[in-house]
Amino acid sequence: MANIKSAKKRILVNKAKAVRNRSRNSALKTAIKKANAAATAGSTDLNALVTDAIKKVDQAAARNLIHKNNAARKKSALAKLV
């Protein structure tokens, strides 16, 4: 454990950010899985699910959860579903 006050704070802040990032990454993966499942099932609300997934990918890239090229690759794959 750190002894310096600022180092202790960094540990707490990093834990909080890790929890937030884990939640956002999970939401992103869930949205992508829902869009893929709808595409394979031939669902009628495919466009809405793909739009939602693309939005979540853009938000993840904006927050530096994923690299911008990774986001572009995911968006391209989602666009091919439609």
Secondary structure by P-SEA (a helix, b strand, c coil): ccccaaaaaaaaaaaaaaaaaaaaaaaaaaaaaaaaaaaaacccaaaaaaaaaaaaaaaaaaaccccaaaaaaaaaaaaaac
